[in-house]
Amino acid sequence: MVSGVFLTLEGIEGSGKSTQMRLLSERLREKKLPLVVSKEPGGTSLGIRIRQVLLDRDPTVETCTPESELFLFYADRAQHLQEVIRPALAENKIVLVDRFEDSSRAYQGTLGASKSLLDQLAENILGSTRPHLTILLDIDSELSLQRVETRNLSLGREFKERRYDQETLRFHQEVRSRFLEIARAEPRRVFIVEAHHPPEQVFESIWDRVSETLKAHGHLVS
Ligand code: TYD
């Protein structure tokens, strides 16, 4: 029997997540699988507005407390679950989302949000809607920051232009270690991929794991 599959991609900036999102959605489309691709923050029209508040370098946002920032991410997530994720899963689709709850645990946790608040929000807002599989792109934080710098330069953007690009190496190291902690605690859900390899190689190990999960949910993948 076919059922909905909820897949998420996670990782620090510069881990190559955008490339892997693109490769994975292209492969799933090629296979003509029923697919919805989305992202957080910004997967709904309300979410797009919340995303602007969160990610623009607006001086008023710099004074956000860890809790108010977390609630903004959760406002985005609650809307996204209601408008996009749950309806698609109910129609037995494959839902592929760029960042989800683990990002809040990693980033807002690093900024000071408590574990008990993160747990309560997840319990109340996510309920039983949890990813079946999360791909965590893991990479050395120094290497990832170099990649972000190169990308920003090639886009004509000054390094540190975006909100989390301005954080220190230590910040990114802590975010990374929080992601790894989640993966160690939930090895069945979170699949760690070493992201410093060439993108095609990274993608093939992602695809092996994703196709296994899809088959387990009755989606035909050759
Ligand atoms: P985005 O431009 O989408 O970057 P990326 O390509 O790295 O995903 O920005 C998303 C940013 O928001 C990223 O720095 C991580 C951060 N974020 C959180 O801090 N908490 C969250 O819950 C989510 C979903 C994202």
Residues whose N, C-alpha, C, O or C-beta is under 5 A from the ligand:
A	BS01	TYD	E13 E40 P41 F73 R99 F100 S103 S104 Y107 Q108 Y164
